[in-house]
Amino acid sequence: MDELFGRDEECDRLTAALDAARRGMSAVVVLRGGPGTGKSTLLDHLQSMAGGDFEIMRFDAVESEAELGFAALHRLVRPHLAQLPQLPEPQRDALRQVFGLQERLSPPDRFLVALASLGLLAVRADDRPLLCLVDDAQWLDEESAAVLAFVARRLYADSVAMVFAVRGQVDRVDHLAGLPELTVTSLRTDAAGRLLESVVPGVLDPDVRGRIVASTGGNPLALIEAARELSSDQLSGGAPLPEPIPLGRALEQTYLREALALPPQTRTLLLTSAADPTRDPNVLWRAGPELGFDATAAAAAEARDLLSIRETVKFRHPLIRSAIYYGAPLAQRARVHAALAIVAGELGEIDLRAWHLAAAATDPDNVVADELERAAERTRDRGDWTGTSTLLARAASLTSGLPTRARRLLGAAQASAVAGSPGRAQALLDEAAAYREDRRYNGLVQRVQARIHRLTGAPAAAAYALLTAARELGPDDIRLARDLLVEALVQAQISGSLAPQGASRLNVAETVRTLPLPAGMPATTGDVVLEADTALHVEGLESAGPMLQRAVEAVQHERATAPELFQWLAAACSHATMLGDDIALHKLAWRLEAEARRQGAVIPMALALSHTALSELIAGRLAESERLFDQRAALEEARGSELYIGALLVAAWRGRFEEARALTEAVQEHATRTGQGYQLVFCDYARSVVELSQGRYHEAYRCLEGQIGDTCQVQFALVDMVEAATRCGKHDEARHLLERLSRLADTTPVPGLLGDLARAQALTTTDPSAAEALYLRAIKHHEDARGPSRRARSHQLYGEWLRRERRTKEARYELRIAYELLDTMGAQGYAARTAQELSAAGDPVQPGTRARNGGSDLTAQEARVARLAAGGATNAEIAAQLYLSVHTVDYHLRKVFRKLDVHSRRELSDQRNRITTA
């Protein structure tokens, strides 16, 4: 490794990445170091090491492209679009839209673009290993950075090596944070000395070498440039060295002085190259006649090794580019951009033409600003929200009229928020908010503020901003104001018990009452949802029940094209849960899932997975619930977040008590940190399941004591609370809960609730004959309910009652039915409790026979893959559901087979309940 002078450790790490890719495993390395530390040289070395074994994808980011959305992705992925037909349709369409190959009514979802890019690279690596190199990644555009970081995190068992070089810490959102890093520092003294000797053509005095190495701190670029800058006399010790030796900003000045020493035509060519983000030589030669240079002007620059012109225009180092561009007078830069705008127009690049025209403008220019706004609209339609924001912000700076300028700033802020840049969005919004002459405009500012709060994970702040926006907009645009109130309702639902004063669901209801629908204006489904929720919070569930049912019914029949459908479905799922209507919840949740999947909408898909998983959990279809919660967790993981509530609920029902207790702490911490208070009541419900399934009635009751009110999301636990209260002697509390359950069943007479009511009445009655009739009624109703859980629990409690009535033979029959149902479900906690009762009734069984923990050393990802495979999903289907590549799924599945000692998917299906994590 002598040619890299002391970089043995770095080379070993990069060689290991290549070796991993050759073996069919993925590897990711982020080289992070200051300017001039040799990151680009390491990438060059790695590229040469890869040789013909690898297909090389390389992108050297430049600062001028940092605000052109998907610029890097275009360079890296576009050559491989022939693989698009192998991707799922939503992913294929999203990528085609980004590349301008397909039109769509709405911009593509970045998450779908990321999934498509992952699939594309994985497919491409089937032919031969793939090496993806990205230099100067700190200048990647926001969209490309997010997509490439996603791909790097989700690759695992694919023949792909990805190496990013990043200059120090990134000022904006660092999408690469958390990936495996290798810090590239300056060279040690001996290696720095050898590097300096290698670039000095003549004699190098030892003392001079020592001074240069000490002055540069061993920075490779500074060493090389010092050798270029210093004369042979200075290097040999015959002339004094300058004080100080050029470093940092002085190094840029050195580059600038070097450029200024060149002929005027060459200087103009260099400035044009620095100003052109396409790096296309054809653009350079087209602009030449207007600017007074031709191809011969490049000779002097190439002779000084300032740049090279081959298939692309490339500067020797990015510092040269920035030194030349920012060192040029403003008038010269404007002249160059004006010429490049003409070229862009000739080539049909109308958006790039607008960008150059803006850079050429030195005074407000409404004509150019209008063109920039039109370019922003086209850019938005391609899903490039960063570019949209940049164009609108520049349009605003060129706009003379204050209202139009403010509107464009507001649009720029909104686009930045959609792009996932809350800091930039907030700065633009603060500037936009300075204009306060228009009440409607003030409301729109608050709407964007809410989007920023959602982006930063502050649902309560988002709800508060949406309520403020609705109040501002109400007098001028009641339709928009009420639509925003539906958004506020959903955010307040997420905040739950953590919502502060001014941002709760009650506050939403109060605001709805102050913004009634005007007479004669047709009510939308959203209005029906709002009025029902308002009645619930102001008048109570008993009074609001019919309105909530109408709202649920209206959403169920709403057309799929309604733009607010996702918000309405989310609110209606919550209403169905509060009504205890498991049938409506099931229909609404699965429609939400189907629409989200059809449209490729990520956030609605996250909500859909939560609601469908809860619906299946209530029904006792634990395997299906776990599969859906796994998808939800995988979705959060793929987005760089985490979510534990689903794993907690499943662990509680599965009887994995230690795991549930550990997850309880994780859920409570996550909910508090993110303001997602809705998780806390489900956390308490999971704790109550853990305690109740072990017969710890006092503890089970305390878990949900006082929490099941009219707006509670766990109404389905009312019957469990009656059981816990009765068994621990809290008879008054049990009767109060029974009355609530009775009112709920009157409002929502579905089989599940009617059976719950009969069971609760059986638990609280002191009349044995009445109790038996009620238990039998509960079983009959629960036979018509969704799933086995309610029926199993009714058989269980009836059997326990029979045993206490000393009717042992009948008790064994009922308990055996309950045990088989619970054991088949995988509800091992309740199954173990039933087994104890069976044993006491003289019919002992081995509890939890299906739950032997042979798979306890599976990782979380292996367990997810195993559960889906056991359910019959193909590798491609598993990859789509867990946001992985097919090769990664295959790799995990092979490990699952080995750990569980199974040899086929059929054997894996037979042992589904062994699939747990370490």
N, C-alpha and C positions, 0 to 999 in steps of 0.2 A: 504493500500500500504506500510505497515511497512517494508516488506522484501526488498523493493526497496529504502528505506531510502530517503525520500524527493523528489521522482520523481512523485508526484501526477499530476502535469501539463502534463508531458510527457505521463503518463499512460492514462490520460483523452483523449489526442489527438489520441493516438493509438487505444484506445477503440472506439472512434468515427469512425475511419477508418474501424474497424471490423463491427460496426453497419451499416455503409453505405453499405458495401458489402452484408450484410444480407438482406438489403432492395432492392437490385438490382442495386445499384449505385456504381461506381468505386471510389476508394480513393488512393491517392499517398502521401507518406511522405518520405522526405529525412532527416534522422538523421545525423547531421553534428557536429562533435566535435573532440577535440584532442585525442591522444592515451590514453586509460585507463579511459575515462570519463563514461563508462558504456553503450555504444551503443549496444554491443553484449548482455549484460544482458537484455536490453530492448527488443531486438529481441527474446531472449529466453522466456521472460515473455509473449510477445505477442503471441508467438507460443503456449504456454501452455493455454493462454486464449482462443485461437481459438478452441481448443479441437477437438471433432469429427464433429463439424459443418462445418469445412472447409477442403478442400484438400490443403495440404501444399506443396509448392515448395520452397526449400531453397538451397542457394548456398553461401558458405563461400569462397570468393576469396582469393587466395594466390599469393604472389609476383612472384613466379616461373612460374605461368600460365599467367602472364600479356601479354606475347608476343606470346601466342598460340591462334590464332584467333578462335573465336566462342567457346572457351572453356566453358564459363559460359552457353552459349545457349545450348550446348550439354547436360550439367548436368540438366538444368531446363526443356528443351523442349523435349528432346529425349524420355522420358517415355510416352509422349502423342502423338507420331507419328501415332497412330491408327486413329486419327482424320483427317489425311491428306486428305483422299478422299473428305472431305466436303469443301475443299478450291478450289478456281479457279485454273485452270491448271498452268498458269505461276508461281503463288505463290507456289503451291505444288511442281513443278519441282525445283524451286530455293532452297527450304528447303531440298528436297531430295538430291540435289547436295552438299549442305553444309555438310550433314551428311554422304556423301560418298555412298549414295544409288543409285545414278544415274550419268552417265557421260554426259558431254555436251562439245561442241566445245569451248565455251568461259566461263569464270568464271561467277557465278551468280551475279546479281545486288543486292547490299546490301539493297536497298530500297524494292525490292521484298521480300527479306528474312524478313525484318521488317514487311511488310504487312502480310506475311504468319504467323509470330509469333503472331501478333495481332489477326488474325483470329483464330489461334489455341487455344490461351488462352480464347478468347471469347466463342468459341464452348465448350471448356472444362468446363467453368463456368456455362454452361446450366444445368449440373447435380447437382452441389452444389457449394457454394461460394469457391473462390480460394484465397489463401493467398500466395503471392510471397515475399520471404524474401531474401535479398542480403546483406551479411555482408562484410565489408572491400571493398566496391565498388570502392575505389580508385585504386584497383589492378585488376579491370575487364579488360579483353582484349579490344582493341579498337572496334572491330566488335560487340562484345556482348554489350558493353556499349552503342554504338549508337543504336542498335536494341532495347534494353530494355528501353532506354529513349524515343524512338519513341513510343513504346507500351504504356508507362506511359502517354504520352501526348495525345494519341488518344483514350484511354479508357475513357468512360464517364458514360454510363448506363449499365455497365456489373457488375456482382457480383464478382469483383476482387479488392483486396486490395494489393498494392505494397508498400513495405517499404525497403528503401536502407539505409545502414549505411556507412558513408563516414568519413574518418579521415581527418579533416581540409580541406584545399583547395587543389585541384588536380593540379599537375604540368603540365600535358598535357591537351589536350582539355577536358573540363569538360562538358560532355554530359548531366549531371543531372542539370546543372545550369538552374535556372528559374522554376524548379518544386517546389511544396510547401515544405518548409524546417522547421525543428525544431532543434534549436541549443541545443546541449547537453553540458552543462558546468560542472565544478566541483561542488561538494556538498556544501551546506551551512554548517557553523561550527557545528550546532547541529546535522544535519543529518550525517555529516562526523564522528562525535564522536560516534554516535550510530552504524554506520557501523563498525568502528574500534572495538568497544566493542563486536560486534557480531562475529568477527573472531579471537579474542584473547581468547584462551581456559582457561586461568587462570586470575590472578589479573592484572588489568590495572590501574596504578597510574594516578590520574586526571591530574597532571602536565605533565606527560609523554604523556598522550592523547592529551593535548593541544599543546605540542611541535610538536608531529607527525602530527596533523591536520594542524598546521600552516606551517610546513616544506613542506608538500605535497600539500598545497593549496587546500585540499579537493578532490584531484584526487582519485577516487575509487580504481583504480588498484594500485596506489602507496601506498594507505593505506593498502590494502590487502597484498601486497608484503612486506611492512615494517613489518607487523605483522608476516609474515613468516620468515623474515630475522633476526629479533631481538630475543634475548634470553628471557626466562621468567624472568630472573633477571633484564634485561634492561626494560622490559615492566612493571614490578612491581615497578620500581624505585630503585631497589637494586644495579644496576650497571649503569654507565654512558652510555648515548646514543652516537653512532658514530656521528662524525661531518664531512661532512654533512650526513644526512639520504639519502640513495640511491634514485635518481630520474633520469628520462630521460636516457641518455647514461649510467649512472651509474647503472640504473636498468637492462639494457641489460647485463652489466658486471656481475651483480648479477646472472642473469640466466646462464651466461656462467660459472661462478664459480661453480654454482650448478651442472651443467652438468659435469664439469671437475672432480668433486668429485666422480663421478660414476665409476664403473668398465670399463675397456677399451672396452669390447664387447658392453656394453650398450651405451657408447659414439659413437661407430661406427654405431650402430643401429639408434641413434638419428640423426647423420649426414646423413645417408642414407635416413631416412624419410624426412629430410629437403631438400634433393637434388632431391627427386622424385616428379614430378608434378602430377602424377596420384593419389597419396594418396591411392593406392591399396595395402592392406596387402599382397596379393599374390606376388606382385613385391618384397616386402620387404623380404619375406621368400625365394624367388628364389635367391636373391642377397646375402643372408646370408652366404651360404657356401663359396663363393668366398672371402667374406670380413671377415669371421671368427666369425660370431655370429649366434645364432638360437633364437627360440621363448623365451627361458628362459631369454635372455638378456633384454627383455622388462619389466620384473618384477620390476627391480630397478627404471626404469624411470616412470612406472605407479605408483609405491609406492610414489614417490616424486611429483606425479601429473604433470609431465612435458608433458606427452602426454597420449592419450588413443588409443587403437587399437580395433576397433569393425568392422563394415562393411567398414569403412575407417580409415585412420590414421589421428588423429587430435591432434594438440598441444594445450595446455591450453590457450595460447595467441600467436598471430602472432609474437610478439617480441621475444618469445622463439625460434621460428623457425629461424628468421633472425640472432639472437645472435649465435646460434649453427652453422649455415652455414657459416656466415662471420667470425666467431671466429676461425674456423678450418684452419690449414695451407693449402696452395695451393696444396701441394703434396697429402694431405689426400683427399681433395675435388676431385682432378683429379682421384685418385684411386677409389673413390666411383662412380664417373660418368662412369668410364671404366667398372665397374662391372654392373652398370645399363644399359649400352649400350648392354652388352651381353644378359641381360634379355629381353630387348626390341626386340632384334633380334630373340630370341627364341619365343617370343609371336607374331612375325610378324609385329611389330610396327617399320617399317623401317625408318620412318621419325623421330620418337622419338629416335631411335638408333643413327641416324646422329646427333641429337641435343646433346645427351650425349657424343658422340665421340668428338664433338666440345668442350664441356665443359671440357673434359678430356685432350685435347691437350694443351700443354704449349709452343710449338714452332710451326713455320709454318709447315703445313702438307698438301701438295697438294692433296693427296689421300682423306683425310677427307674433304677437301674443295670441291673436285669434288662431293663427296657423298652429302654434304650439298646443293650444287647447284641443284642436281637432286631432293632432297627432297623439295627444294623451288619450283621447277616446279610443283610437285604434289600438294603442298600446295596451290599454285596459282590457280590450276584448281578447287580446292574446294571453291575458293572465299575468302580464308584466306590471305588477303594482308598484314596484320601486321606480321603474321608468315613468309610469304614470305620475307618480308623486313629483319626480324631478321635473318633468315637463310642465306640470301645472304650477309648481313653485316658481320656475323660471318665467312662465307666462305672467304670473302675478307680479313679478319684479319689473316686467316691461309694460304693465298696465297703468294707464294714467287715472282712470276712474276708480274712486275708492270702493264703491259697492262691488264692482266686478273684480277688483283686486282681492277683496276679502273673500268673495265666493270661490275664487280659484285657490286661494290659500287653504280654505276649508276643504276643498276637494283634494288638495295635496295631502293634507293631514289625514283625511279618511283613507286615501290610498296607502299611505305609510302604515296606518294601523292594520289594514288588510294584509300588507306585506309582512307584518310581524315585526315592525320596528317601532316600539312604543315611545322610545326616547325622541326619535326624529318626529314622530307624529305629534307628540306633546309640544315640541318646540314650534312646529308649524301651527298647531291649534292655538297656542298662546298668542302668536302673531295675528292669527285670524280673529281671535276673540277681542282684539283691540277695537274692532268696529262693532258698535253696539246701537246703531241707529234703527235697526230693524228687529222687531220682536220675533218674527218668524226666524230670522237668521240666528238670533240668540238661541232659539230652541234647537236649531240644526247643529249649532256648536256643541250643545249639551249632548246631542245624540252621538256625535263623534267622540265626545269625552267618555260616554258610556262604552263605546267600542274599545277605547284604549284601556279602560278599567277591566273589561272582560279579558283583554289580551294579557294584562298583568295579573290575572287571577284574583280580582277583587269584585265578586258578584254584588256585594252590598253597595259598594261605591257606584257600580254600574246601574243598579236599580235606582239609587238616589238621583243620578244624572238623568236617567230616562224619565223619572217623575218630574224633574225640573223642566226637561225638554217638553213634556206633554203639557205642562201648565203654561209654558211660553207659547206653544204652538196652538193651543186650544182656541183662542179667539179668532185666529186666522185660518186654521186648517184642522178642523175637528177630526176629520178622517185620519190624518196622519197622527194626530195626538193620541187617538184611541188605539191605533195600531202600535204605537210605542208603549202604551200601557200594557198590552199583551206581552211585549218583550220584558217590561219591568216585572210583570207577574212571574215569568219564568226565572228571571234572575233572583227575585225574592224567594222563590221556591228553593233555589240552590242554596241561598244563605240560611234558610230555615231558622233554627233557634238562635243562630249567631247574628241575625239581621239587627242592626241598631235602629233606634228610633229615627223615623224618616225614610227607612228603606225596607220596611216589612211588608208582608202581604196585606196587613190591615191598612197601612199607608197607601198601598195601591188602591184598595177598595175605597178609601176616603177620597182619593183623587178622582176615581171613576165617577163618584157621586157629584163631584163639582164640575164634571165635563160630560153632561148627558148628551145623548144623541139628539140632534134637532128634529123637530116634527117634520115629517115628510122625507127625511133622509133614510134610505133603505138600510136595514141592519145587516151587517155581515155576520158570518159565523164567529168571527173574533168578538163582535159586540155581544153575542149570546154568551160566549165564554166569560167575558168580562163581567157582565151583569150577574151571572150565576156565582162567580167567585166573590163578587162584592156582597151578594146576599148571604153567602156562606160566612163571611167574616163579620158582617154587621148584624145579621139576624140569627145565625146559627144553622147547623146542618138540618135540623128537622124542618125548618121553614124553607131553606134553600134547596132541599133535596130534589123536588120536581124540576127546578130550574137547572140544577146540575145534570140531571138526567137528560133534559132537552139539549143542553150544551154538548154532552157526550154523543147524543144521537146526531146532532147537527154536524159535528166533526166527522163522525163515521161516514156520513153521506156526502161530505164535501168533495168537490172535484179535485183531481190530482194536479191540475194546472194552477191552482190558487197559490200565489207567491208566498202567502203567509202560512201555508199548510203545515210546515214543520213546527212553527210556534204553536199553532192551534192543537196539533196532535200531542205535543209535549204537555201542554196545559191540560188537555182532556185525559191523558194517562194519569196525571196527578189527581184529577177529579174522580176518575173511576176508582182509584185506590182509596180515596177518602170515602167513597160511597160503599166500599167493600164489594164492588162489582167485578169479580174476577173474570167473568165472561167478556165484559166490555174492555177491560184492561188487556186481555189477550188479543182481542181484535184490533184495538187501537195500536198496541205496541208492535204487533207484527206488520200492520200497515205502515207504521213509521219506519220500520226496518226495511220493508220492501221499497218504499219511496226513496229512502236515503241511499239504498244500494243502487237503485235504478239511476238516480241522478249523480251518484258519486259524491255525495255530500258528507263530509267527515264529521262535523260537529253533530248534525242530526243523527248520524250513525252511532255516535257514542251514546246519545240519549236513548236511541232505540235499543241498543244492546243492554243498557241498564234496565229498561222497562220490560223487555222480553225475558231477560234473565230472572227478574223479580217475579214475573207472571208464572214462569215455570217452577220457581222455587216454592211459591204458594201452593201450586198444584202437586208438589212432591215429585216432580220429574227432575231429580237432582242431577242426573247425568247431562240432560239438556241445559239445565240452568248453569252448571259448571262450564259447559262448552261456551255458552254465551258470555259468562263472566270472564272466561279465559280470553275471548276475543276482545272484550272491553279492556282488560288489562294489557293485552298485546298492543291495542291501539294507543293507549296512553304511553306505553313504553316506547313505541315507534315515534311518538311525538315528543319524546324526551321528558316524560312525566311519569307518575306512578299512581296506582289506585289499588287499595287493598280491601275495600268494603265487600266486594264480591267474594274474594277468597275467604274472608271472615264468615260471611253468611253460610257458605258451603261447608266450611270446616265445622261450624256449630252444628249444622244438620247432620253432617257425616259422623259426628261423635269424636272428632279429633280435638279434644279439649285443650291440650297444651298448645297446639298450633293456634287455636282460637284465642286463647288468652294472650299469646304473643302478638297476634294480629290486632287485637283490641287496642293495644297501646299504639300500634302503627296508625290505625284508622283515626284514633282520637288526635294524635299529633298532626296528621295530614289535614284533617278537617279544620282544626284550629288554625293551622298555618295558612290554609288556602281560603278560609272563610266559608267553606262548604258545610254549613251546619246541618243540611239534610242528612248527611252521613251519620250524625250522632244518634238519631233515633233508631236507625237501622243497626247501629253498633249496639245500642242497648237491647234491641230485639234479639240480636245474636247472643248476647250474654244471657238473656232470659231463656233461650232455647238450651244453651249449655246447662243452666241450672235446673230447668224443668225436666230435661231428659234424665237427670240424675236424681230426681225426686227431692231436690233442695228447694222447697216451695217458698220459704221466707225470702231467700236470695232471689229467686225468680220474680217474685212479686215486686221486690224493691227495684229491680232493673228498669221496670216500666211504670213504676208508681207515679200517678198524676200526669202521665204524658199522653194518654190516649184521649185527646179532646176532639172537637169537631173537625179540625184541620189536620189531624194526625195522619201520617202516611202508613201506619201499621194497624189499621182497623182490624185486619185479619187476625191480630193477636188478642183481640178482646176475649175470645173464648178461653185462651190460654191463661189470661189474667184472672178470669173467673175461677179456673181450676186452681191456680196458685193461691188465690185469696181464700178459697174454701178450705183447701188442705192445710193452710197455716192458721186457720181460725179467724180470719178477717171477714166475718159473715156480712157485716154492714157494707163493707167495701165491695164484697162479691155481689150483693143485691144491687148496689149502685151501678156496677159494671153491667150487670144483667139488664137493667133498665135501659142503659145506653145501647146495648146490643139489640134489644127488642125494638127500639125506635129505628135503629139502622136497618134491621131486617124488614120492618114495615115499609121503609123507604125503598129498599133494594131487595125484593123477595126472590133472590137467586138461590139455587139449591145449596150452594156452599154456605151462605149466611143463614138460611133456614135451618140447616143441619147444625150449624154452630149454636144457634139459639136453643134448639132442642137439647143439645148436649149441655149447654150452660144451665138450662132449667133443670135437667136431671141432676147436675152437680149440686144445685142449691136446694132442691126439694128435700123435705124430711119424710115424704110419703113413699115407701118402697114400691108400691104398685105404680104410682105415678112416675117414679124414677125409671122403672124398667120400660114403661111405654115410651117415655121421652128418649131413652137411649136407642130404642128400636126405631123411633121416628128419625133420630139423628142419622143412624146408619142408612136408612132408606133415602133420605135427602142426599147424603154424601155419596151414595152410589151413583147419583145423577150429576155430581159436581165434577169439575175438571180435575183429573189426576187422582192418585191414590192416597195422598197424605191425610186429608180430612177423614176419609173412610177408615184408614188405618188407626188414627188416633181415637175415633169413636169406638171402634172395636176394642181398642186397648183399654179405654176407660170403662167401658161396659164390662169387660172381663174382670178388671180390678174390682168393680162394684160387686159383681157376682161372687168373687172369691170372699169378699168381706161379708157377704150375705150367706156364706158357707154353702154356696151352690157350686161346688168344686168342679164337677164334671162339665157343667155349662161354661164355667169360667175358663177351663182349659180350651174348650172349643173356640171361644171368642179370642182368647189370648193367642192361640195358635194362628188364627187368621191374621191378627194384628202383627204378630212376629214375622210371618211370611211376607206380608206387605211391606213392612218397615225394612226387613233385611234385603228384600229385592230392590227397594228404593235406594238402599245404601245409607239409610238413616240409622247409623249404628248406635248412637246414643239412646234413642228411644227403643231400638231393638234390644239393647242390653237391659234396659229397665223392664221391658216386657218379658225377657228371658228370666229375669229374677222372679217376676210374678208367676211365670209358668213353673219354675222350680219350686216355689212355695206351694203351688197347686198340685205338686206331685208329678209334673211332666217336664223334667229338666232337659235343657238343650244347651248346646255349645254356643254361647253368645257371639254374634259378629263373625260367623264363619266366613262370610264373604269379604271380610275386611282385614284378613291377615296381611301384615304389612311387608310383603315381599318386595315391594317397589319403593321402599322408603328412601333409597339413595338416588332417586331420580331428581334431576334439577327441575326448577320450575318450568323451563322451556321444554324439557323432555316430557314432563308430565302433560303439558298442554298438547304437544304433538301426539302423545300416546292416547289421550282421551279422544281426540278427534279421529285418529286411525281406528281405535276400538269401536267408534260409532259408525264406521263404514266410509269415512271421507278418503278420497284419493290424495296422493301427495300434492297434486296441483291445487286441489280444494283446500287442503291444510295450509299450503303456502299463501293462498289468497286470504284466508281467514286470520292468519297470524302475522301477515305482512313480512314474510320471509321468502327466500328463493326456494325453488323445488329441491335443489341440491342440499341446502341446509336442512330441509325437512327429512330428506333421505338419510342424511348423516345422523340426525337425532334419533330417527326411527331404528337405525341399526344398533345404536347404543341402548335404546329401550329394550329391543329384543334380547340383547346380551344380558342386560341387568335383570330382566324378568324371566330369563331362560324360556322364552317362547320362540316359535319358529314360523309363525304365520299370523296374519291379521285375525283369523278366526280364533286362534288360541289367545291372542291379545284381548279380543272381545269377551271371551269367557272369563278373563281375569281383570275386567274393567275396574272392579272395586279395590284391586291391589295398587292402583295407580295413585300414588301420593308422592309428595316431595320430601326431600331430606329436611 
